[in-house]
Amino acid sequence: MYTGIVQGLEKVVEIKKADGFITIIVSNHNHFFNDVFIGASVAINGVCLTVTTIDTERNQIHFDISDVTLALTTLKALKVGDDVNVERSAKVGSENGGHNLYGHIEGTATIKTLERRGETFHIDLIIPNGNIKYFFLKGFIGLNGCSLTVNRVDRSTQEISIDLIPETLRLTTWKDTKVGDEVNYEIDQTTRTLVDTLENIHQR
């Protein structure tokens, strides 16, 4: 489980293709992985991945990504040199300053408009596949691993809006975002359960 509070950035230093999966090799310049272990779960751009190799000599961490996960997420477009958002799994008893996320990405949302407002970004996103029903004003969404508040919902155009503060832009890949970019999005599982349950009751 994650909080959606991204710790910072690391770089993709190598990508290896295999049969049915790829391996991405990520730097550890910021020491996020100093105490990581084989089998640990880490959110990379919001996607829950498993540590498969720890290269202490090169100070690098390996993650395997299946073709199914690649098809659903933006990880398929990663290139060597790209920055990625990193969050380690939440620890019991530690402060949770965000929301509960699982790293189970629904798919990708598309950035429709981006407006710079002083040092902040205002962004409108298109939510695909009829999933706009799971988002509500002042609810939250996981986007590229960041827990963000939904500030507008337009069900007629399948859009939501978010606003990014300077600290989020400083710590994450959002500072390089452009119109047309796709981003990984995660639906709050409690909201999904409630909406689906109510729909099922109504249909009976």
C-alpha positions, 0 to 999 in steps of 0.5 A: 500500500502507498500514500501517494506522497512521492518521495522524489525522482530516480532515473531509468539507466537501462531497459532490457527486453525479455519474453513477455516482460521487460526489466527496467534498471533504476538509479539510487542516487537519492538513496530511496532504496538503501534498505530495500530487499528482493521482493519489496514493492515500490511504486514507480510512476504509480505502478506497484512493481517488485524489486527483482535484483539489487546491484550494490556495486552500481547502486541500481535496482531492477524491476520486471514489468509484464506485458499486461502491465506495460499495455495498461500503463505509461511504463511502455514508453519509458526510455533510458534517461527518463525520470520516474516518480518513486514511493516506497511502500507505507510502513505501519505506524508511519504518518500518512499524509496522502490517501490509500493507493495500491499501485493498481493502475486502471489505465491512462488519462490524457492531459487536455489542457495545462495552465500555469497559474503563477508557480502552480499548474491547473490541469484538465484530464480526460478519463476514459472508458466511462470511469468518470463515474468513480470521481467526485468533487473534492475526492481524490485520484492517483496520478503517476503515483501522486495522490491529488484532489479532484477540483472539478468533475464534468461528466458530460465531457468525461473530464476532471481538473487538478491543481499542482502546488510548487512542492509537487512540481519540484519533487515529481515528473509533473514539472515536465508535463505537456498537453497530450501526455498520458498519465497513469491513473488509479481509482479509489477502491472504496469509491469503486465499491460504493458506486458499483454496489449502488448501480447493482442495487438500482438495476435489480 
